[in-house]
Amino acid sequence: MSKKIVSLLAVIVLPMIMQAKTLVAYYSYTNNVERIVNTLSTQITCDVLEIEPAEKGLDYAANNYALGTQLLNAIRNNPNDASSYPAIDPVEVNMDDYDMVVIAVPLWWSQMAAPFQTFLFRYGQQMAGKNIGVIVSSASSGISGVVSDAKRLIPEGNFIEPNLWIRSSQTSNAASLISTWLSDIHYNELTSAITSVENDKDFDIILSEGILSVNGDFNNLALYNLSGHTVLETSDSPMDISGLQNGIYIARLEKGGQIKTEKMVIR
Ligand SMILES: Cc1cc2nc3c(=O)[nH]c(=O)nc-3n(C[C@H](O)[C@H](O)[C@H](O)COP(=O)(O)O)c2cc1C
């Protein structure tokens, strides 16, 4: 009887490690980024989150983009102060659900549009160790300033290169640009194998000071990267993982006929 339960558990747990989850978060003022995101969401499976300024009906482009410039200057003058960032509508998102976050945002004066900076100021820390894809729409200016803003606001993100720059005039051609980009960043490999795993409350793997160990006896302990490749495996001793790159890994423990998995962020 107990054997049957054990093998059933293994069947239930294993498929969970095959399901990756991507969040696409965006802000769009004149809808170019929104069109890009709509197109992207026909090409990948993802949740989509739109960031919206709390104050409606503002004209960021009036008077030679005066308001947009003012918002960006406030951030630039004091980037570590929450009050420098324009208010946005409340956001309901649990970053733990996602392994990859694609941010899609307009360029304003060679920087990241201000309302989206507010979102990243609040949630960027929670994206540590996740794969981050960057899509930027601009009329003509190059996007390196926006990428710098993203890296400042998601300090421990695992930024996937190249970034995707779509000029406003190319918006109607977004489908082919996005599909090329997804293949350039090896999107399927990044997300196809392992990621979303429920954390198991009585899981007895311990990660401490670069050493991964198990409470008591076990049969096998393996660590996988997000592409599903085994990066380390052991049947008896603790693992020294200090040489691994920062990122998200899946630990899989076989113990007494049971298999358990847990997502680990290594920083
Ligand atoms: C406040 C503001 C400042 C902008 N600054 C620039 C700029 O410096 N260079 C540029 O090429 N485009 C600039 N743009 C144009 C936008 O980047 C471009 O239209 C983009 O496609 C807008 O995306 P959206 O339609 O999703 O809002 C600016 C737009 C606004 C509203």
Ligand as a Chemical Component Dictionary entry (heavy atoms), coordinates in Angstrom:
data_LIG
# 
_chem_comp.id                   LIG 
_chem_comp.type                 NON-POLYMER 
_chem_comp.pdbx_formal_charge   0 
_chem_comp.three_letter_code    LIG 
# 
loop_
_chem_comp_atom.comp_id 
_chem_comp_atom.atom_id 
_chem_comp_atom.alt_atom_id 
_chem_comp_atom.type_symbol 
_chem_comp_atom.charge 
_chem_comp_atom.model_Cartn_x 
_chem_comp_atom.model_Cartn_y 
_chem_comp_atom.model_Cartn_z 
_chem_comp_atom.pdbx_ordinal 
LIG C1  C1  C 0 7.610  61.794 -22.722 1  
LIG C2  C2  C 0 8.117  61.115 -23.961 2  
LIG C3  C3  C 0 9.443  61.214 -24.308 3  
LIG C4  C4  C 0 9.934  60.541 -25.442 4  
LIG N1  N1  N 0 11.260 60.628 -25.747 5  
LIG C5  C5  C 0 11.748 59.986 -26.844 6  
LIG C6  C6  C 0 13.136 60.082 -27.180 7  
LIG O1  O1  O 0 13.941 60.697 -26.503 8  
LIG N2  N2  N 0 13.576 59.395 -28.270 9  
LIG C7  C7  C 0 12.734 58.655 -29.043 10 
LIG O2  O2  O 0 13.196 58.059 -30.016 11 
LIG N3  N3  N 0 11.417 58.543 -28.742 12 
LIG C8  C8  C 0 10.900 59.191 -27.667 13 
LIG N4  N4  N 0 9.567  59.113 -27.363 14 
LIG C9  C9  C 0 8.700  58.327 -28.254 15 
LIG C10 C10 C 0 8.349  56.962 -27.690 16 
LIG O3  O3  O 0 9.482  56.267 -27.221 17 
LIG C11 C11 C 0 7.718  56.098 -28.783 18 
LIG O4  O4  O 0 6.664  56.805 -29.387 19 
LIG C12 C12 C 0 7.210  54.787 -28.265 20 
LIG O5  O5  O 0 6.832  53.977 -29.354 21 
LIG C13 C13 C 0 6.027  54.976 -27.352 22 
LIG O6  O6  O 0 5.522  53.752 -26.892 23 
LIG P1  P1  P 0 4.002  53.650 -26.374 24 
LIG O7  O7  O 0 3.144  53.944 -27.586 25 
LIG O8  O8  O 0 3.828  52.253 -25.924 26 
LIG O9  O9  O 0 3.794  54.649 -25.295 27 
LIG C14 C14 C 0 9.062  59.791 -26.257 28 
LIG C15 C15 C 0 7.700  59.712 -25.917 29 
LIG C16 C16 C 0 7.236  60.373 -24.785 30 
LIG C17 C17 C 0 5.777  60.290 -24.448 31 
# 
loop_
_chem_comp_bond.comp_id 
_chem_comp_bond.atom_id_1 
_chem_comp_bond.atom_id_2 
_chem_comp_bond.value_order 
_chem_comp_bond.pdbx_ordinal 
LIG C1  C2  SING 1  
LIG C2  C3  SING 2  
LIG C2  C16 DOUB 3  
LIG C3  C4  DOUB 4  
LIG C4  N1  SING 5  
LIG C4  C14 SING 6  
LIG N1  C5  DOUB 7  
LIG C5  C6  SING 8  
LIG C5  C8  SING 9  
LIG C6  O1  DOUB 10 
LIG C6  N2  SING 11 
LIG N2  C7  SING 12 
LIG C7  O2  DOUB 13 
LIG C7  N3  SING 14 
LIG N3  C8  DOUB 15 
LIG C8  N4  SING 16 
LIG N4  C9  SING 17 
LIG N4  C14 SING 18 
LIG C9  C10 SING 19 
LIG C10 O3  SING 20 
LIG C10 C11 SING 21 
LIG C11 O4  SING 22 
LIG C11 C12 SING 23 
LIG C12 O5  SING 24 
LIG C12 C13 SING 25 
LIG C13 O6  SING 26 
LIG O6  P1  SING 27 
LIG P1  O7  DOUB 28 
LIG P1  O8  SING 29 
LIG P1  O9  SING 30 
LIG C14 C15 DOUB 31 
LIG C15 C16 SING 32 
LIG C16 C17 SING 33 
# 
